[in-house]
Each structure stands twice: as structure tokens, then as C-alpha cells.
Amino acid sequence: GGVVVPVPGVPVTSGAVYLTDGGEATAAALGPVRVTFAPAAALSKSDVADTTGAGDSFIGSMCYGVATGMDLAAAMRLGAYVAARKCTRLGARPGLPTRDTIPAELLP
């Protein structure tokens, strides 16, 4: 009975990217660049307990996916799910899912 974390949407790819860094700097790329945008898993604000470690959870899960043969979009989708699940509990580790609690469609 904990929080139900929805499966993130399917990533889309674009040929242009614009990045901002909290008002500190911006960057843009056009042309022969391939950028993949992955939606986050939609959690309500009331389901978010703590975002500490969410970025690390995303990157670690995405790297796991790529290292086990997943394509980039699928690995990003896995990372988004794991990061969202992490945010449902206080602290960097308690909310991390175990392999058996991750939807099979997100695993290699």
C-alpha cells in the first residue's frame, strides 16, 4: 500500500535543443544533433516526500539500462520511473524500488 507511481511516457527525439541553468547560463544546438526528451513520471505534489537523490537515481538507472543493452529512450524511461519512486520516501535510499517492484515493461 504505498504511493502508486505511474509509468512515464515514451521519450521523443528532436533535432534542436535549448538548455538553461537556473538563470546562470544558456546553451543551444541545432542541426546534426540528436536530442531525446524523456517525460518524468507524473507524481502529485502530495506524493513527493523528498527529492534528495532523485538525479542520482535517474542517472544510475539510466546507465544500468544502457549497460544492459536497452536503447537510450528505454533507459531514460526506466530512470524516470526509478527517480519518481525514490521521491516518495524521505531520504536518498528508502524510496528506491527493487527490481521486483519495477514494471516489467521498463526492464531489459
C-alpha positions as CSV (number, residue, x, y, z in Angstrom):
1,G,0.0,0.0,0.0
2,G,2.3,2.9,-0.8
3,V,2.1,5.5,-3.4
4,V,1.4,4.3,-6.9
5,V,4.0,5.7,-9.3
6,P,2.8,5.9,-12.9
7,V,4.9,4.6,-15.8
8,P,6.5,7.5,-17.6
9,G,5.5,8.4,-21.2
10,V,7.6,7.3,-24.2
11,P,10.5,9.7,-25.0
12,V,10.6,11.7,-28.2
13,T,13.6,12.8,-30.2
14,S,14.3,16.3,-31.6
15,G,16.9,17.9,-33.8
16,A,17.2,21.1,-31.7
17,V,17.9,21.7,-28.0
18,Y,17.9,24.7,-25.7
19,L,19.2,24.4,-22.2
20,T,19.0,26.8,-19.3
21,D,20.8,26.6,-15.9
22,G,18.7,28.4,-13.4
23,G,19.2,31.8,-15.0
24,E,23.0,31.3,-14.9
25,A,23.7,30.3,-18.5
26,T,22.0,29.0,-21.6
27,A,23.1,26.8,-24.5
28,A,21.5,25.8,-27.8
29,A,22.3,23.3,-30.5
30,L,20.7,23.0,-34.0
31,G,21.4,20.7,-36.9
32,P,23.0,17.3,-36.8
33,V,22.4,16.9,-33.1
34,R,20.1,14.2,-31.8
35,V,18.4,15.0,-28.5
36,T,16.0,12.7,-26.7
37,F,13.5,14.2,-24.3
38,A,12.0,11.9,-21.7
39,P,8.9,12.8,-19.7
40,A,9.1,12.5,-16.0
41,A,6.7,10.2,-14.2
42,A,3.8,12.4,-13.0
43,L,3.5,12.4,-9.3
44,S,1.2,14.7,-7.4
45,K,2.9,17.2,-5.1
46,S,1.4,15.4,-2.1
47,D,3.1,12.1,-3.1
48,V,6.6,13.8,-3.2
49,A,8.3,13.3,0.2
50,D,11.9,14.2,-0.7
51,T,13.8,14.8,-3.9
52,T,17.2,14.1,-2.4
53,G,19.0,11.6,-4.6
54,A,16.4,11.8,-7.5
55,G,19.0,12.9,-10.0
56,D,21.5,10.2,-8.9
57,S,18.7,7.6,-9.1
58,F,17.8,8.7,-12.6
59,I,21.4,8.7,-13.9
60,G,22.3,5.4,-12.2
61,S,19.2,3.6,-13.5
62,M,19.7,5.1,-17.0
63,C,23.3,3.9,-17.0
64,Y,22.2,0.4,-15.9
65,G,19.7,0.3,-18.7
66,V,22.3,1.3,-21.3
67,A,24.9,-1.1,-19.9
68,T,22.4,-4.0,-20.1
69,G,21.5,-3.3,-23.7
70,M,18.5,-1.0,-23.5
71,D,18.2,1.7,-26.1
72,L,18.6,5.3,-24.8
73,A,14.8,6.1,-24.8
74,A,14.0,2.9,-22.8
75,A,16.9,3.5,-20.4
76,M,15.7,7.1,-19.8
77,R,12.1,5.9,-19.2
78,L,13.5,3.4,-16.6
79,G,15.5,6.2,-15.0
80,A,12.4,8.5,-14.8
81,Y,10.4,5.8,-13.1
82,V,13.1,4.9,-10.5
83,A,13.7,8.6,-9.7
84,A,10.0,9.2,-9.2
85,R,9.7,6.2,-6.9
86,K,12.7,7.4,-4.9
87,C,10.9,10.7,-4.3
88,T,8.0,9.1,-2.5
89,R,10.0,8.4,0.7
90,L,12.2,10.6,2.9
91,G,15.9,10.2,2.3
92,A,18.1,9.2,-0.6
93,R,17.6,5.4,-0.4
94,P,14.4,4.3,1.3
95,G,12.2,5.1,-1.7
96,L,14.4,3.2,-4.3
97,P,12.4,0.4,-5.9
98,T,13.7,-3.2,-6.0
99,R,13.8,-5.0,-9.4
100,D,10.7,-6.9,-8.5
101,T,8.7,-3.7,-7.9
102,I,9.6,-2.1,-11.2
103,P,7.0,-2.7,-14.0
104,A,8.3,-5.4,-16.3
105,E,7.8,-3.2,-19.4
106,L,10.6,-0.9,-18.1
107,L,13.2,-3.7,-17.6
108,P,15.6,-5.2,-20.2
